[in-house]
Amino acid sequence: MANSKLKEKTAKGIFWGGLGNGLQQILSLCFGIFLARTLNAKDYGMIGMLTIFTAIAGVLLDGGFAAALINKQDAKQEDYNAVFWFNVVMGISIYIILFFCAPFIAGFYHTPALVPLSRFIFLGFVFGCTGTVHGAILTKKLMVKQKSLIHVTAIFISGVASVVMVFNGFGYWGLAVQSVGYVLITVFLQWIISPWRPTFQFSKAPLKQMLPFSFKIAITNIFNQLNQNIISTLLGKFYTPQQVGYFTQGNKWEQMGGNFVNSMVSGVAQPVMATVSDDIERQRNIFRKMLRFTAFISFPAMFILALVSKEIIIITITAKWMPSIIILQMLCLWGALAPINGLYSNLIISRGNSKVYMWNTISLGVLQVLAMIFSASHGINCMIIVFIIINTLWIGVWNIFAWRAIRMRFIYVLKDICPFFFITLIAVLPAYLITMKMTNLFLSVAIKVIVSVSVYLIIMKCSGSVIYKESREFLLSRIHKKK
């Protein structure tokens, strides 16, 4: 009975995560098209150069306590209260520090205009610090539907605000308002929907209890952000804002596709696997099923995005962004595998092995930073290729720890994901060959998507794929339930 309830919760979480993120990506796409057609690469580069600072500061703001709350099965009011007030103090402190560091950041990039821009964008920490606990509670309770509604609403309102500002000639400030506005609206709605409220009773004891776990998560997440943003940081240092802008645009499109898959799985992976952490065999079975589902969605989504990248970029944001096409195509290769790395991370965290998670990520981060620095002189394409190779090979390192935790053999991983990889290649090949000499961009993208998806689903059905069958049955049941 408990097993069926957990399965139902997981399925609903994945469904609402996918549906909600799909709506988010559509809204982001609509606003992004207008903004990219109006703004230039330098405007995006200005925001892109600050990404690593906002990302790392955001990790420091959370301190890893959100993950600790999600992973703690007997969390009480005093635990939530302690984390809330810790976040408030950290958020205000971080903003004050970054406020006075703004001139040094601008000096690092030799761009004085970053001083007022960074001080405004960093306001997101002041707003965000009050919503970390509420977000953790929504995740812990698998309230994926509510979280999806929050993010869709926040994207819409902040997107409208950014469009209005750009339309009135404010340039990259419109992007800054979109960033800060999204955080503010998200936190506001989390307070409305979440049943929890803080009190003025504060105790350090819960923080001390969670600190060994949360500290390792925080350090790990810092290196995660460093890993993800090292390319844009080095580009901002050694190249022009325009080149940062081209990378930012290509990376943004890849993330729209990658986030669709990540949101479906990451929102339920850690809480579900933490629920069964005392049963290794059951946890291994859940991990493998999530692995197959991730590959089932991720490979076709990212490979098809790479296939239609030229048409999508030119049709939506015009040919002025053509340098972003090759960047997007290369990043899609890693985007297909990135959710698998995320699953490993959630598995390790659910086992309480935050120390393993920390040192593994730090090792990857150090290796990647050194590799990026040495490859920077060879151009952005070389940096991206090195990035993809290192992160792909690191999946094998993650599996060493998965073996120690739940006896997960790497051969099982290959058996779970390789069929989807090869079937996806088979599906996109005829679409590519058919459209090789086609000049009509609209017709080309339509044929590529229709042929690729059709061939992929036909092979899935004919091969008797269990994941395909279960996904189809669940979607049909949801449709009939709506009726």
C-alpha positions in Angstrom: 0.0 0.0 0.0 2.8 2.4 1.0 4.7 1.5 -2.2 1.7 2.3 -4.4 1.1 5.6 -2.7 4.8 6.6 -3.1 4.6 5.5 -6.8 1.5 7.7 -7.3 3.0 10.7 -5.6 6.2 10.3 -7.6 4.2 10.0 -10.9 2.1 13.1 -10.0 5.2 15.0 -9.1 6.9 14.2 -12.4 3.7 15.0 -14.3 3.2 18.4 -12.7 6.9 19.1 -12.8 6.9 18.5 -16.5 3.7 20.4 -17.2 4.6 23.3 -15.1 8.1 23.6 -16.5 6.7 23.2 -20.0 4.5 26.3 -19.4 7.5 28.1 -17.8 9.6 27.4 -20.9 6.9 28.6 -23.2 6.5 31.8 -21.4 10.3 32.3 -21.1 10.5 31.6 -24.8 7.9 34.2 -25.7 9.5 36.9 -23.6 13.0 35.8 -24.6 12.2 36.1 -28.3 11.0 39.7 -27.9 14.0 40.7 -25.7 16.6 39.0 -27.9 15.2 40.6 -31.1 15.3 44.0 -29.4 18.5 43.8 -27.4 22.0 43.0 -28.5 24.7 40.6 -27.4 26.4 43.2 -25.2 23.1 43.7 -23.2 23.0 40.0 -22.5 26.8 40.0 -21.8 26.3 42.6 -19.1 23.9 40.2 -17.2 26.0 37.2 -18.0 29.1 38.5 -16.4 27.3 38.8 -13.1 25.8 35.3 -13.2 28.6 33.6 -11.3 28.4 36.1 -8.4 24.6 35.8 -8.1 24.8 32.0 -8.3 27.5 31.6 -5.6 25.9 34.2 -3.3 22.6 32.4 -3.7 24.3 29.2 -2.4 25.8 31.0 0.5 22.4 32.5 1.3 20.8 29.0 1.5 23.8 27.6 3.4 22.7 24.0 2.4 20.0 24.1 5.1 17.2 23.8 2.6 18.5 20.4 1.5 19.0 19.5 5.2 15.3 20.3 5.9 14.1 18.3 2.9 16.3 15.3 4.0 15.3 15.5 7.6 12.2 13.3 8.1 11.3 14.6 11.6 11.7 18.4 10.9 9.9 20.5 13.5 8.9 24.2 13.9 12.1 25.0 15.7 14.1 23.6 12.7 12.2 25.7 10.1 12.4 28.7 12.3 16.1 28.5 12.9 16.8 28.1 9.2 14.5 31.0 8.3 16.2 33.5 10.6 19.6 32.3 9.5 18.7 33.0 5.9 17.4 36.4 6.7 20.6 37.4 8.4 22.7 35.9 5.6 20.7 37.5 2.9 21.1 41.0 4.3 24.8 40.4 5.1 25.6 39.1 1.6 23.9 42.1 0.0 25.8 44.6 2.1 29.1 42.8 1.2 28.3 42.7 -2.5 27.1 46.3 -2.5 30.6 47.5 -1.5 32.3 44.9 -3.7 30.5 46.2 -6.8 33.3 48.5 -7.9 35.8 45.6 -7.7 33.5 43.4 -9.8 33.3 46.1 -12.4 37.0 46.6 -12.3 37.6 42.8 -12.8 35.6 43.1 -16.1 36.8 46.6 -16.9 33.1 47.6 -17.2 32.1 50.6 -14.9 28.4 50.2 -15.8 28.4 47.0 -13.8 28.5 49.0 -10.5 24.8 50.2 -10.4 23.6 47.1 -12.3 25.1 44.6 -9.9 23.9 46.5 -6.9 20.3 46.3 -8.2 20.5 42.7 -9.2 21.9 41.7 -5.9 18.7 43.0 -4.3 17.3 39.5 -5.2 19.2 38.1 -2.2 17.3 40.4 0.2 14.0 39.2 -1.2 15.1 35.6 -1.7 16.3 35.1 1.9 12.7 35.1 3.2 11.5 32.3 0.9 14.0 29.5 1.2 12.2 27.6 4.0 8.8 28.0 2.3 10.3 26.6 -0.9 11.9 23.7 1.0 8.6 22.8 2.6 6.8 22.8 -0.7 9.5 20.4 -2.1 9.4 18.2 1.0 5.7 17.8 0.8 5.9 17.1 -3.0 3.7 20.1 -3.7 5.0 20.2 -7.3 1.7 21.5 -8.7 1.7 24.5 -6.4 5.4 25.2 -7.1 4.7 25.1 -10.8 1.9 27.6 -10.5 4.1 29.9 -8.5 6.9 29.8 -11.0 4.6 30.3 -14.0 3.0 33.3 -12.4 6.4 34.8 -11.5 7.8 34.3 -15.0 4.7 36.0 -16.5 4.6 39.1 -14.3 8.4 39.6 -14.3 8.5 39.0 -18.1 5.8 41.6 -18.8 7.8 44.1 -16.6 11.0 43.5 -18.6 9.3 43.8 -21.9 7.8 47.1 -20.9 11.1 48.5 -19.8 13.0 47.3 -22.9 10.2 48.7 -25.1 10.8 52.1 -23.4 14.6 52.0 -24.1 16.0 50.8 -20.8 18.1 48.1 -22.5 19.8 45.6 -20.1 18.0 47.1 -17.2 14.9 45.3 -18.4 16.7 42.0 -18.0 17.8 43.1 -14.5 14.2 43.9 -13.5 13.1 40.5 -14.8 15.6 38.8 -12.6 14.9 40.6 -9.4 11.1 40.7 -10.1 11.0 36.9 -10.6 12.6 36.4 -7.1 10.3 38.9 -5.4 7.1 37.4 -6.9 8.1 33.8 -6.3 8.8 34.5 -2.6 5.5 36.4 -2.2 3.5 33.5 -3.7 5.4 30.9 -1.6 4.3 32.8 1.5 0.7 32.7 0.4 0.7 29.0 -0.5 2.9 27.5 2.1 1.1 26.7 5.4 4.2 27.5 7.5 4.9 30.8 9.2 8.0 31.9 11.2 8.0 32.9 14.8 10.4 35.1 16.8 11.6 32.1 18.9 15.1 31.3 17.7 17.4 28.4 18.8 20.8 27.7 17.5 20.5 24.0 18.3 18.8 22.9 15.1 21.4 24.7 13.0 24.2 23.0 14.9 22.5 19.7 14.4 22.1 20.2 10.6 25.4 22.1 10.1 27.7 19.0 9.3 25.3 18.0 6.5 24.3 21.5 5.3 27.9 22.9 5.3 29.0 20.1 2.9 26.0 20.8 0.7 26.8 24.5 0.6 30.4 24.0 -0.3 29.4 21.5 -2.9 26.8 23.8 -4.4 29.4 26.6 -4.6 31.6 24.4 -6.8 28.5 23.3 -8.8 27.8 27.0 -9.6 31.5 27.5 -10.4 31.4 24.5 -12.7 28.3 25.7 -14.5 29.4 29.4 -14.9 33.2 29.1 -15.4 32.9 29.6 -19.1 30.9 32.8 -19.0 33.2 34.1 -16.2 36.4 33.5 -18.2 34.8 34.9 -21.4 33.9 38.1 -19.5 37.5 38.4 -18.3 39.4 37.5 -21.5 36.9 38.3 -24.2 34.3 41.0 -25.0 30.8 41.4 -23.6 29.4 40.6 -27.1 31.0 37.1 -26.9 29.7 36.6 -23.4 26.3 37.5 -24.9 26.5 34.9 -27.6 27.4 32.3 -25.1 24.7 33.4 -22.7 22.0 33.2 -25.5 23.1 29.7 -26.6 23.3 28.6 -23.0 19.9 30.0 -22.2 18.3 28.0 -25.0 20.0 24.8 -23.9 18.9 25.4 -20.3 15.3 25.9 -21.4 15.4 22.3 -22.8 17.5 20.9 -20.0 15.3 22.5 -17.3 12.2 20.8 -18.8 13.7 17.4 -17.9 15.4 18.4 -14.7 12.2 19.9 -13.3 10.3 16.6 -13.9 12.8 14.6 -12.0 14.7 16.8 -9.6 11.6 18.0 -7.8 10.8 14.5 -6.6 14.1 12.6 -6.8 15.7 13.5 -3.4 12.5 13.5 -1.3 11.4 10.1 -2.8 14.7 8.4 -2.5 15.2 9.8 1.1 11.8 8.2 2.0 13.2 4.7 1.1 16.8 5.3 2.2 16.5 2.4 4.7 15.8 -0.1 1.9 18.8 -0.3 -0.4 17.2 -2.7 -3.0 14.0 -0.6 -3.2 16.1 2.6 -3.5 18.2 1.0 -6.3 15.0 0.1 -8.2 13.6 3.6 -7.9 16.9 5.1 -9.0 17.1 2.9 -12.1 13.5 3.6 -13.0 14.2 7.4 -12.7 17.3 6.8 -14.7 15.4 5.2 -17.6 12.7 7.8 -17.5 15.3 10.6 -17.6 17.0 9.1 -20.6 13.6 8.5 -22.3 12.9 12.2 -22.1 16.3 13.8 -22.1 17.9 12.3 -25.1 15.2 13.0 -27.7 14.5 16.5 -26.2 18.1 17.7 -26.3 19.1 16.0 -29.6 16.1 17.4 -31.4 16.8 20.8 -30.0 20.4 20.5 -31.4 18.9 19.4 -34.7 16.6 22.4 -35.1 18.9 25.0 -33.4 19.8 26.9 -36.6 16.1 27.3 -37.6 15.0 28.1 -34.1 17.7 30.8 -33.6 17.2 32.5 -37.0 13.3 32.3 -36.9 12.9 33.6 -33.4 15.7 36.0 -32.6 17.1 36.7 -36.1 20.4 36.0 -37.8 22.3 38.5 -35.7 22.5 35.7 -33.1 24.0 33.1 -35.5 27.3 32.7 -33.5 25.1 31.2 -30.8 24.0 28.3 -32.9 27.2 26.2 -32.7 27.4 27.0 -29.0 23.8 25.7 -28.5 24.4 22.6 -30.5 27.5 21.6 -28.4 25.8 22.4 -25.1 22.9 20.2 -26.1 25.2 17.2 -26.1 26.0 17.8 -22.4 22.4 18.8 -21.7 21.2 15.3 -22.6 23.4 13.8 -19.9 23.2 16.5 -17.2 20.0 15.2 -15.6 21.7 11.9 -15.1 24.4 13.6 -13.1 21.7 15.3 -11.1 20.1 11.9 -10.3 23.4 10.7 -8.9 23.7 13.8 -6.8 20.2 13.3 -5.3 21.0 9.7 -4.6 24.1 10.5 -2.7 22.4 13.3 -0.7 19.4 11.0 0.1 21.9 8.5 1.6 23.1 11.3 3.9 26.6 11.2 2.3 27.0 14.9 2.0 30.7 14.6 2.5 31.1 12.3 -0.5 28.9 14.7 -2.5 31.0 17.6 -1.4 34.5 16.2 -2.2 33.3 14.7 -5.5 32.0 18.0 -6.7 35.0 19.9 -5.4 37.3 17.6 -7.3 35.3 18.1 -10.5 35.3 21.8 -10.0 39.0 22.1 -9.5 39.7 19.9 -12.5 37.2 21.9 -14.6 38.5 25.3 -13.6 42.1 24.4 -14.5 41.0 22.9 -17.8 39.0 25.9 -18.7 41.8 28.3 -17.9 44.3 26.4 -20.0 41.8 26.1 -22.9 40.6 29.7 -22.8 43.3 30.8 -25.2 42.0 28.4 -27.8 38.6 29.9 -28.1 35.1 29.4 -26.7 34.4 26.2 -28.8 37.5 24.5 -27.4 36.4 25.5 -23.9 32.9 24.0 -24.4 34.3 20.7 -25.8 36.6 20.3 -22.8 33.7 21.1 -20.5 31.5 18.4 -22.2 34.3 15.7 -22.1 35.2 16.2 -18.4 31.5 16.2 -17.2 30.6 13.2 -19.3 33.5 11.1 -18.0 32.7 12.2 -14.5 29.5 10.1 -14.6 31.7 7.1 -14.1 33.2 8.7 -11.0 29.7 9.3 -9.6 28.8 5.7 -10.1 31.8 4.6 -8.0 30.0 6.1 -5.0 26.6 4.9 -6.2 28.1 1.4 -6.1 29.3 1.9 -2.5 25.9 3.3 -1.5 23.4 1.0 -3.2 25.5 -1.5 -5.2 24.6 0.2 -8.4 26.8 -1.4 -11.2 27.8 0.9 -14.1 26.8 -1.9 -16.5 23.3 -1.4 -15.3 23.5 2.3 -15.9 24.6 1.7 -19.5 21.8 -0.9 -20.0 19.3 1.6 -18.7 20.3 4.6 -20.8 22.1 3.3 -24.0 18.9 2.0 -25.7 17.4 5.5 -25.5 20.6 7.1 -26.8 20.8 4.9 -29.9 17.1 5.0 -30.6 17.3 8.8 -30.5 20.2 8.8 -33.0 18.1 6.5 -35.3 15.1 8.9 -35.0 17.0 12.1 -35.8 19.1 10.8 -38.7 16.3 10.5 -41.3 15.0 14.0 -40.2 18.5 15.4 -40.8 18.9 13.7 -44.2 15.5 14.7 -45.5 16.1 18.4 -44.7 19.7 18.7 -45.7 19.1 20.8 -48.7 15.9 22.5 -47.6 16.0 26.3 -47.6 12.5 27.0 -46.1 13.3 27.3 -42.3 9.7 26.9 -41.2 9.2 23.8 -43.2 12.6 22.4 -42.2 12.0 22.7 -38.5 8.5 21.2 -38.8 9.7 18.2 -40.7 12.7 17.7 -38.4 10.5 17.7 -35.3 7.6 15.6 -36.7 9.9 12.9 -38.3 12.2 12.7 -35.2 9.3 12.4 -32.7 7.3 10.0 -34.8 10.2 7.6 -35.5 11.2 7.7 -31.8 7.7 6.9 -30.5 7.1 4.2 -33.1 10.4 2.5 -32.1 9.4 2.8 -28.4 6.1 1.3 -29.0 7.3 -1.6 -31.2 10.2 -2.4 -28.9 7.7 -2.7 -25.9 9.4 -0.1 -23.8 8.0 -0.3 -20.3 8.8 3.4 -19.6 7.0 4.4 -22.8 4.0 2.3 -21.9 3.7 3.5 -18.3 4.2 7.2 -19.3 1.5 6.9 -22.0 -0.9 5.2 -19.6 -0.4 7.8 -16.9 -0.9 10.7 -19.4 -4.1 9.1 -20.7 -5.4 8.5 -17.1 -4.8 12.2 -16.3 -6.6 13.3 -19.5 -9.6 11.1 -18.7 -9.6 12.3 -15.1 -9.8 15.9 -16.4 -12.8 15.0 -18.5 
